[in-house]
Structures are given as structure tokens and as C-alpha cells.
């Protein structure tokens, strides 16, 4: 039996659908972030490039105090956790981290996982499974990790149109008195739009539903202490479960959920993907704890971040580039074709020393391919000027359309430009 042909066939299908992914070989420079070294081939000499698409939104992964906390813990406690928390016990750095996270969100307790993907898978599935006859109500654009958590729960589920509170209310009303769990994100990372959290929380209270919010792309970046959009809008106490990551705004690794003591204890006690997974290493937990503490006092850092986001959006828009508007730190530039999106990314890297990964299906809907730019406080005005010049050159080289219309959001779809949408149809 030629098993290899099955794998080859699957890869060939990806290539034919123009969805095959190529990873850039990069080494970030901790002292000169967002500068990195890029190797175009394994044995090639490295070339200096500027990263414009990192999810380390605040550059916290290169912060000297975060690095020092990681090094100190590794030297004192070793590099591994030694096993699951059931087998090897709970090392103290992870206890400190969970206390910091609970405090950040104003919750009684928090539970740390090995990634944000796992925290959504475990959190959503376990919570829903423990509630008899639970109906899950999920936003149409929820992240893959949330979708997998919903599937694993095995409960009945209904999908409400993206950020459509009227549709959500229709579904809640139809559900009657049965237990309900509303699952949504605070900030959607591909379009950069923000959920109507206040309205969703109001509906949850009216119809007796629990709420579970993913703040992955917002923690560290919004709120007086970096607690996310829920903190900024004074709504954290109206949300039952807040989920976040340590790998973006906090620049390290891991995911978590925060909520009541009894809920967190139930997930800790019943979630297989928590019980049977080796714990985060002490050094990573110590680094993450330092990052959260810095975030709590990091208002100046957040202001610098927002300032550079505003400068970047303004400069790209003034140059006529098709920036998809939103109120967040995400800067998507519309392309609308998978091959041209990849070609644009390649040209930026090879010709201009700028790394921005192409975003294609299934991450976004077909026909809405884009470059996703994420400015940080460390992108100086000169970086922004270089980025604009490079993108204008790439747009001319590939014959990509410049913006000549106001982007609109199609119902149940991503933001697209009207003339491009008509052409796709």
C-alpha cells in the first residue's frame, strides 16, 4: 500500500487551490525589534528585514525585564515543568501567573493552558458539557479554536450573523428557558472590528445566558491595565468567562481563562486537554507574569502603540492603498486574489526587506485575501515611510488596484471594496 501518495495528494490539492503555505526562516533581534534576520534558503547568508506582521503587538517578548525573569527562573528551576500539574505538582511561577491574570480581569480565579488555542478548546467544550442541555450561540466569525471547542462540546449550536445582536436575540428568544452559552470575540483579528459587548451582555442577562469572550487580540493593548476591550468599556464584570493568550500582547506563550472559582475549578477538574498536558515551564510562566505586571503599568506603552497605528493607517490611506477601515490596531490592506497576495508578500521581502505574511483562505473568505499589518510602538516614523514606499511600488508592479471607493462590509462576509466584489461575482 502506497500511503505516501495520500499525503502527496493532499499537498497537491492545497497547491492547486493556491492555499499551500510557505514559512519564512526568521530570527528576531531582541535588541533591535522589529528588525530580524531572514534566510531565503537554509544555507543562504541572512539578510536584514523589518517585520510588520508580528502578533507580539507591544514587543513584550524582547522586553529586558521579561527576558531577565525568564532567565532567572530557568537558572533556578530548570527549563521544563517536569510533567502535568497532576503528576509533578504546580510550580509556584504558574500559581503567581494565575493570580496576576485573575486580578487583571477582576475575576476570582484563572487557569493557564499551553496555548490560547488549547484554552478555547478546553474552556468552551468543558463548560458546555457540564451544563445539561446547553445550547451554544456562536458568532459567525469566531476563531478556529473556538469552533473546535464548540464541536468537541457535542452540544446543539446555533450561529448568529457576525456582530448582529438582533439575530442573536432572535435565537435567544427561540431557545426559551434552556441553558445557553454565548461565545464570541472582543476583537476579530483579520478585519480588526470590535464586538458590541455591552449589547451582548445585556441580551445574556435578559435571556439567562452565560457569556464567554475571547480577548486574545486585545489583552495587553486596551484598558487602563491591559485587561482588553472588556476593561476599556467597563464590562469585565458582566462577562462570565474571559479567555486570553500570553503569546500576543504579553509576548510569551500560553493561554488562559478567568472566571469564578467554581467554574475554574470545574474546568481544571474535567478538561482532558488540561489534565493530560504538561504544564507551561516555570521560566515561561515567570516571563509571562512579568509581562502582565508591566502591562498593568503600561499606559504610556499603549499610547505609543496607538500613536504608531494611527500614523500607519493615515500614511497608507493617503498613498491610496486599500486599507480596510476598523477601530483597532489591525491594519488589513485588501488584495482580493491569493496568488497576487503571495506575490506581494514575496516582492516586499525580496525587493524591500519587509516581511508581511499573505492572508489567504481558509483564514479569510475567498476573494478577501489581504496583507495584515500590525504596527508596534517600535516601528518608527521612518519605518512607516519605508513601508508606504514599498507597498506603492509593489502595487504598481503587480497592477493591483489602488483605493477609489469606500470599503463596505457585505452581510455575513468580510470587508470588501464594492467594485472588487462585483468583479468577483
Secondary structure, DSSP 4 states (H G I P E B T S, - for coil): --THHHHHHHHHHHHHTT------EEEE-TTTTTEEEEESSTTSPPEEEEE---S-TT-GGG-HHHHHHHHHHHHHH-SS--S-HHHH---HHHHHHHHHHHHHHT-SEEEEES-HHHHHHHHHHHHHHTSTT-EEEEETT--HHHHHHHHHHT-EEEEEPTT-HHHHHHHHHHHTTS-EEEEEESB-TTT--B--HHHHHHHHHHHTEEEEEE-TTTTTTSSTTS--HHHHTT-GGG-SEEEEESSSTT-S--EEEEE-HHHHHHHHHH-HHHHTSPPPPHHHHHHHHHHHHHHHT-HHHHHHHHHHHHHHHHHHHHTT--EE--SSS-EEEE---HHHHHHHHHHHHHHH-EE--EE-TTTS-TT--EEEE---TT--HHHHHHHHHHHHHHHHHHTPPPP-S--EEPTTS-EE-HHHHHHH-
